[in-house]
């Protein structure tokens, strides 16, 4: 699904053109998770709690939740990044339906094409590994592409995001 966010002059997300379709996809995903978990399991209870929380959100709350998934694409806007060994990071990672796990690692520059800066994060914690590659535009200061992999025990998730200008 393509999400077309609208930004204000400061780069803040202020709207989503197809918010009803996007929200429907979120709800369908939660319903699919619920259907895959036995009713008396902790995962079913967690998914049901997420569904109830999402159902209680106002339209602005829904936009904020959907924008929260995209906002990392603006992570480095207005920042500078030095080369070398990189810098240390600490954060929390994990599945939306699992227990968050503290992770540590580094963010470093891995390439510098003429119009971009390639950055890589490698993080690990108890049973969790995260790898993220960013391509930062030197023109706009925005993250144009992001590839993320998350491994939690034997489960793995890989996703790619691309920021494209509206034509």
Secondary structure, DSSP 8 states (H G I E B T S, - for coil): ----EEE-TTS-EEEETTHHHHHHHHHHHHHHHHHHS-TTSHHHHHHHHHHHHHHT--HHHHHHHHHHHHGGGGTTTT-----TT-EEEEEEE--TTS--EEEEEEEEEEE--TTEEEEEEEEEETTEEEEEEEEEETTT-SEEEEEEEEEETTEEEEEEEE-----
